[in-house]
Amino acid sequence: MGNFRFYRRVSIFPGLSVNVSKSGPSLTFGMRGAHVTVGRTGVRKTVGIPGTGIYYTSHSGYHSGAHSAHVDSPVSDSLQGAAHAIAQLIGMIFIIGVIALAVAIVGSIAGRPGT
């Protein structure tokens, strides 16, 4: 038996889009490779390497799956907090790297003589 699916993304301006799907609307901030989506089920942060299919996603809020996950030995709050802080740091470093790369590319194009 199949599922009915529906999804539509409308770009408001670069870096901001509204997503509409069967499960409800959401708002996405960011660019290719790093974005944050806020919707009915919570906040989803995604960082990845464009074109490779490699990405990391964290989800917090309602229906994040944390309440239903089976864990043999619970992870302490301090260890979970440290892992979350490291993931955020890696995400920020990636975003800063993407911005620095974009600035370098734009600078090299703008500084090219004869164009």
Secondary structure in CASP SS format (residue, H / E / C, confidence):
PFRMAT SS
TARGET T0000
AUTHOR 0000-0000-0000
METHOD secondary structure of the structure
MODEL  1
M C 1.00
G C 1.00
N C 1.00
F C 1.00
R C 1.00
F C 1.00
Y E 1.00
R E 1.00
R E 1.00
V E 1.00
S E 1.00
I E 1.00
F E 1.00
P C 1.00
G C 1.00
L E 1.00
S E 1.00
V E 1.00
N E 1.00
V E 1.00
S E 1.00
K C 1.00
S C 1.00
G E 1.00
P E 1.00
S E 1.00
L E 1.00
T E 1.00
F E 1.00
G E 1.00
M E 1.00
R C 1.00
G C 1.00
A E 1.00
H E 1.00
V E 1.00
T E 1.00
V E 1.00
G E 1.00
R C 1.00
T C 1.00
G E 1.00
V E 1.00
R E 1.00
K E 1.00
T E 1.00
V E 1.00
G E 1.00
I E 1.00
P C 1.00
G C 1.00
T C 1.00
G C 1.00
I E 1.00
Y E 1.00
Y E 1.00
T E 1.00
S E 1.00
H E 1.00
S E 1.00
G C 1.00
Y C 1.00
H C 1.00
S C 1.00
G C 1.00
A C 1.00
H C 1.00
S C 1.00
A C 1.00
H C 1.00
V C 1.00
D C 1.00
S C 1.00
P C 1.00
V C 1.00
S C 1.00
D H 1.00
S H 1.00
L H 1.00
Q H 1.00
G H 1.00
A H 1.00
A H 1.00
H H 1.00
A H 1.00
I H 1.00
A H 1.00
Q H 1.00
L H 1.00
I H 1.00
G H 1.00
M H 1.00
I H 1.00
F H 1.00
I H 1.00
I H 1.00
G H 1.00
V H 1.00
I H 1.00
A H 1.00
L H 1.00
A H 1.00
V H 1.00
A H 1.00
I H 1.00
V H 1.00
G H 1.00
S H 1.00
I H 1.00
A H 1.00
G C 1.00
R C 1.00
P C 1.00
G C 1.00
T C 1.00
END
